[in-house]
Amino acid sequence: MRLQRAAVAGAVLASGLLVHGAGTASAAPVEPEVRAAKKCNTKEVNWYTRGGKEVYVGTNLYSEWLEGPGRITYQKTATSESNSSWSGDLGVSIPLVIAEIQNKYSKTVGKSHAVSQTWSYTAEVPAGKIRRLHQLKQSWRVQVVRWRYTTSDCKKTKELSSKTATFPVKNRDYMWILVGRE
């Protein structure tokens, strides 16, 4: 019986569990690190992304202004450029945020995106309005959130800050809109 209790006590110690009244009275005390299920660093700052969604962001391509009524046309061979709105704010680098978007949302985005081709688009400008065409590029927007644990048992967290980041999607999804001038 004594051999069986020693074996049980050894198994309990090896598993990191301390069960009172299970024949472990003669066992050595269990170290606090082993007893704690998990211990979190309350000083370490972590981050994640949330709220990923598709948006369209203006590129560098736009037409001249036209006072309506009339038809406005953009037809040029040009390089359309779109850039991210993230500059590594909050101490999180661009490559890390891009990798997170790829993994979490399955979107292929980049710091910038450029396509050279002949662009052609036409729209009607209403009477009495001044408008121009502006090209938009499909992009992906997320919030980058910095947070930390507030208790060492990992049960409570605190959001420290967040900022919005937008990255162009690496594809050829564009649209044109009429924008006004007051």
C-alpha positions as CSV (number, residue, x, y, z in Angstrom):
1,M,0.0,0.0,0.0
2,R,2.9,2.4,0.9
3,L,4.5,1.7,-2.5
4,Q,1.2,2.5,-4.3
5,R,0.8,5.8,-2.4
6,A,4.3,6.8,-3.3
7,A,3.6,6.1,-7.0
8,V,0.4,8.1,-6.8
9,A,2.2,11.0,-5.2
10,G,5.0,10.9,-7.8
11,A,2.4,10.9,-10.6
12,V,0.6,13.9,-9.0
13,L,3.8,15.8,-8.7
14,A,4.8,15.0,-12.3
15,S,1.5,16.3,-13.6
16,G,1.7,19.5,-11.6
17,L,-1.5,18.9,-9.6
18,L,-1.7,19.0,-5.9
19,V,-4.8,17.2,-4.6
20,H,-5.3,17.4,-0.8
21,G,-6.3,14.2,0.9
22,A,-5.1,11.9,-1.8
23,G,-2.2,10.3,0.0
24,T,0.3,13.1,-0.8
25,A,0.9,14.4,2.7
26,S,4.5,13.2,2.6
27,A,5.2,14.6,-0.9
28,A,7.5,17.6,-1.4
29,P,5.6,21.0,-1.9
30,V,4.8,21.8,-5.5
31,E,6.6,24.8,-6.9
32,P,4.4,27.9,-7.5
33,E,5.3,27.9,-11.3
34,V,4.0,24.4,-11.6
35,R,0.9,25.2,-9.6
36,A,-0.1,28.2,-11.6
37,A,-2.0,27.2,-14.8
38,K,-0.7,30.2,-16.6
39,K,1.2,33.3,-15.7
40,C,1.1,36.4,-17.9
41,N,3.4,39.3,-18.1
42,T,1.5,42.5,-17.2
43,K,4.1,44.8,-18.6
44,E,4.4,43.2,-22.1
45,V,2.4,45.0,-24.8
46,N,0.7,42.8,-27.4
47,W,-1.3,43.7,-30.5
48,Y,-3.9,42.2,-32.9
49,T,-6.2,43.4,-35.8
50,R,-9.9,43.6,-35.7
51,G,-12.8,44.7,-37.8
52,G,-11.4,43.9,-41.2
53,K,-13.5,45.2,-44.1
54,E,-13.3,46.1,-47.8
55,V,-13.1,49.8,-48.7
56,Y,-12.2,51.8,-51.8
57,V,-9.5,54.4,-51.5
58,G,-8.7,57.2,-54.0
59,T,-5.7,56.7,-56.3
60,N,-3.6,59.4,-57.9
61,L,-5.7,59.3,-61.1
62,Y,-8.5,61.9,-61.7
63,S,-9.8,64.0,-64.5
64,E,-10.1,67.8,-65.0
65,W,-13.1,69.6,-63.5
66,L,-16.2,70.0,-65.6
67,E,-19.2,72.2,-65.0
68,G,-22.4,70.4,-66.0
69,P,-24.4,69.6,-67.8
70,G,-22.1,67.5,-69.9
71,R,-20.1,64.3,-70.3
72,I,-16.7,64.0,-68.6
73,T,-14.2,61.4,-69.8
74,Y,-10.9,60.2,-68.4
75,Q,-8.8,58.4,-71.1
76,K,-5.1,58.2,-70.5
77,T,-2.2,55.7,-70.3
78,A,-1.0,56.2,-66.8
79,T,0.3,54.4,-63.7
80,S,-2.4,54.1,-61.0
81,E,-0.8,54.3,-57.5
82,S,-2.3,53.4,-54.2
83,N,-0.5,53.4,-50.8
84,S,-1.2,52.2,-47.3
85,S,-2.2,54.6,-44.5
86,W,-0.1,52.7,-42.0
87,S,3.3,54.0,-41.0
88,G,4.2,51.6,-38.2
89,D,2.3,53.7,-35.7
90,L,1.9,52.0,-32.2
91,G,5.2,50.3,-32.6
92,V,3.8,47.6,-35.0
93,S,5.7,47.3,-38.3
94,I,4.0,47.3,-41.7
95,P,5.2,43.7,-42.6
96,L,3.7,42.4,-39.4
97,V,0.3,44.0,-40.0
98,I,0.4,42.8,-43.7
99,A,1.1,39.2,-42.5
100,E,-1.7,39.4,-40.0
101,I,-4.2,40.5,-42.7
102,Q,-3.0,37.7,-45.0
103,N,-3.4,35.1,-42.2
104,K,-6.6,36.3,-40.5
105,Y,-8.6,37.6,-43.5
106,S,-7.0,35.8,-46.4
107,K,-6.3,39.1,-48.2
108,T,-3.2,39.8,-50.3
109,V,-2.4,43.4,-49.5
110,G,0.8,45.5,-49.7
111,K,2.3,48.7,-48.6
112,S,1.6,50.1,-52.1
113,H,0.2,48.9,-55.4
114,A,0.8,50.3,-58.9
115,V,-0.7,49.4,-62.3
116,S,0.2,51.0,-65.6
117,Q,-2.3,50.7,-68.4
118,T,-4.8,52.7,-70.5
119,W,-7.7,53.8,-68.4
120,S,-11.0,54.9,-69.8
121,Y,-14.2,56.0,-68.0
122,T,-17.0,58.4,-68.8
123,A,-19.8,59.8,-66.7
124,E,-22.5,62.5,-66.9
125,V,-22.2,65.7,-64.9
126,P,-25.6,67.2,-63.9
127,A,-26.5,70.8,-64.7
128,G,-25.2,73.4,-62.3
129,K,-22.7,71.0,-60.7
130,I,-18.9,71.0,-60.9
131,R,-17.5,67.5,-60.9
132,R,-14.5,65.4,-61.9
133,L,-13.8,61.7,-62.1
134,H,-11.6,60.0,-59.5
135,Q,-10.3,56.5,-59.5
136,L,-10.7,54.3,-56.4
137,K,-8.7,51.2,-55.5
138,Q,-10.0,48.2,-53.6
139,S,-8.3,48.2,-50.2
140,W,-8.6,46.4,-46.8
141,R,-9.1,48.3,-43.6
142,V,-8.4,47.0,-40.1
143,Q,-8.0,48.5,-36.6
144,V,-4.6,47.7,-35.1
145,V,-5.1,47.3,-31.3
146,R,-2.4,47.4,-28.6
147,W,-3.2,45.7,-25.3
148,R,-1.7,44.1,-22.2
149,Y,-2.8,41.8,-19.4
150,T,-3.7,43.7,-16.2
151,T,-3.6,40.6,-14.0
152,S,-0.9,38.0,-13.9
153,D,-3.5,35.2,-14.0
154,C,-4.3,36.3,-17.6
155,K,-8.0,36.9,-16.7
156,K,-8.1,40.6,-17.4
157,T,-6.8,42.8,-20.2
158,K,-6.7,46.4,-21.1
159,E,-6.8,48.1,-24.5
160,L,-4.0,50.7,-24.6
161,S,-4.6,52.2,-28.0
162,S,-5.9,51.5,-31.5
163,K,-5.5,53.1,-34.9
164,T,-7.0,52.4,-38.3
165,A,-4.8,51.0,-41.1
166,T,-5.7,50.7,-44.8
167,F,-3.7,48.6,-47.3
168,P,-4.3,48.3,-51.1
169,V,-5.4,44.8,-52.2
170,K,-3.0,43.3,-54.8
171,N,-5.5,42.9,-57.6
172,R,-7.0,44.9,-60.5
173,D,-10.2,45.9,-58.7
174,Y,-10.9,49.6,-59.4
175,M,-13.9,51.9,-59.7
176,W,-14.5,55.5,-60.8
177,I,-16.7,58.0,-59.0
178,L,-17.8,61.6,-59.6
179,V,-16.5,64.0,-56.9
180,G,-17.8,67.5,-56.4
181,R,-16.3,70.8,-55.7
182,E,-18.2,73.2,-53.6
